[in-house]
Amino acid sequence: MKKSALLIEDNEQNRYLATFLLEYHGYRVVAAEDGERGIELARELRPDLVLLDIQLPRMDGYAVASALRLIEALRDIPIIAVTSYAMMGDRERALDAGCNGYIEKPIDPATFAEQIAKIAAFANPAP
C-alpha cells in the first residue's frame, strides 16, 4: 500500500514539482491550495505525512501546523515545513508551531524524497 502525503501549497509550480517527486518515490499525493482546505483534508484522509508551505493565503503555515497538532487523530502525523522562509529563527518558529522538520525552497529534486524520509522516520521511529 502506498504511503499518502498531503501537500498544502498555494503555488502551482511548487505543487507540481513536489507531487511529481513524491509520486515518483511511491507516495499517493493529495494537494490543498490553502491552510483551511488542508486541515479539512487532513481530518478526512489522515495522511501518512503533511508537507506544509508556510506562506499561504488567509491562514499561514504556522497556524495550520498548530491547528493540526490540536486534532487528536492527527497529532502523530509528521508535518514538514517546505518553505522559502530561510531567515534566522524561521526554522525554530516552524518547529515551535508543531512541524517535525523544515526543508528550504527551492527544493533539490535529487534529495527531496530522502530529506522527507529522514524527517518522517525521526518523527515516528520504528518500535
N, C-alpha and C positions, 0 to 999 in steps of 0.2 A: 504494500500500500504506500502510495506517495505521501510524503510529508506536505502539509499545507502551510502556505505563507500568506499573510495578509499584508499587503503593501499599501501604506497610506501616504500618498504622494500626489501633489497637485500639478506637477509639471509633466506634460505628456511624454516628452522625450526621455525624462528620467524614469517614468513608469515603464516605457517600452524597453529600455535597456535593462533595468533591474528584472523585469518579468522574463525577458529573453534569457538572461543569465541564470536565473533561478530555475526556470523550466528546463534548461539545458542540463542542470545538475539535479534533476529529478523532483523538483517541487511542483505542486499544484498551486497556482497563484491566483488570488482574488485581490482586486485593487479597489481602493476608495480614493476619491479626489479631495476629500476634506475630513477633518477630525471627527465631526459628528457622525458622518456615514461610516467612518472607520470603526467607531465604538459600536454602532449598530451591528455591523458585520462581524465584529469580534464576538459579541454576545451570541449571535446566531450561529456562527461557524466554529467557534473555539479552535482557532488555528494553532498549528504547532509553534509558530513564531510570528511576530509582528515586526515589520520594517517600517519605521516611522520618520517621515520628514519633520523637521522642527518648524520650518517657516511655512505654515499652512494658512489658508483663508479662514476667517471667523474664529477659529479655535486653534491656538498654536500647539505644537507637538508636546510641549511640556505639560499643558493642561490635559491633552489626550492621554499621555502616559500616566499622569496622576489619576485620571478617571478610570483607566483600565485597571490600575492597581487596587481600586476600591471595590471592584467586582470580584467577589469570592471565587467564582468559577474560572477567572482569568488570571489570578494572582501569580501562578507559577509559569505562565507563558513568557518566554524570553521576548523582550522588547529591545530592538536595536535601533538607535537613532542613526539615520543616514542623512547627513546634513552638510550644508556649506558653512554653517556656523563653526568657525575654527579659531575664535579668539580665546585668549586666556580666560578660563572659567566656564566656557561653554560646555566642555565635556563633563565637568563636575555638576553643572546645572542639570544636564540631561540625566546623569546618574541619580542625582537627588530627586528628580521627578519620577523615577521608577524605571528608567531604562537600564538594561543589563550591560549594554555596550554602546559603542559610538564609532561610526565609520564616517570619515570625511569625504565630501564630494570635492572634486569629481572622483567617482569610484574608479578603481583599477579593475577592469574586466578580468584580468589574469588572476587576481587574488580575491575578488569579491566573495565568491562562494566559500572559499577557505576561511576568510575572516568571519563570515556568518556562522559557519560550523563551529569554529573555536569559541565564539561568544556563546552560542546556544549550548554547547557542551559544558562550558563553565557555569552557565546559569542553571542547568539541570544535570548535575553529574550522575553518572551511572551508579546504581546501588552496589 
